[in-house]
């Protein structure tokens, strides 16, 4: 199944902006902790590159602005 972002929650940290993204696959989320680390997935067997994960988020946000 192709992974798609269904919602994004942004939050501020001492070092920057973090985010938590829900996806169309139960238990799989995309995270960035806002502390200068990489963007990553949790809860599933998806091994996408960080730029691919961020592209999924961009696609979701673009769909909201139509």
N, C-alpha and C positions, 0 to 999 in steps of 0.2 A: 504494500500500500504506500502510495506517495504521501510524504509528510507535508502537512499544511498547518500554518499558524491560524488559530481561531480567536485568540485574544492576547493582549500584551498589558502587563502591569509594570510601570516604571517606578523606581524608588531611588532616593538620594542616599549616598553613603558619604563618609568623611573624605573619600578619595575620588568620588565621581558619581556617575549615574549607572545604576544597575537595572536589569529587567528580568522578568519571568514571563515566558510565553507558554500558553496552553496550546496543544495541537489537536488534530483530528484523531490521534491515536491515544486511547486511554493510557494513562500513566507515563506518557512521554512528554517532557517539557524541555524547553530551551531556556538556558540561564546564562546570565553574565552577572557576577556578584558586585560589579562596580568598583572593585579594588585594583583594577589594572590587569586582571587576568583575562584568559580566553573565554569565548562563548562556547558553551558545551551543551550536550543533551543529558537528561537523566531518565531512568526508568525504562529503557528499551535497548534494542540491538541496533540502533541507527548510528552509523559511523560516518557522519558527514563532516566535511572540512568547515572550519569556522566561517569562511566567506560564503559557503553555501547556506549555512544557518542564517547568517545575516541577510542574505538575499531572500530567504523565506519570510523573514520579518519585514523587509522592504516591500515585498509583494503584498503582504497583508495590509500594511499601512497605506500603500498606493490604492488598494481596493476600497478603503474607507473614504478616500478623497474624490472618488468618482461622482 
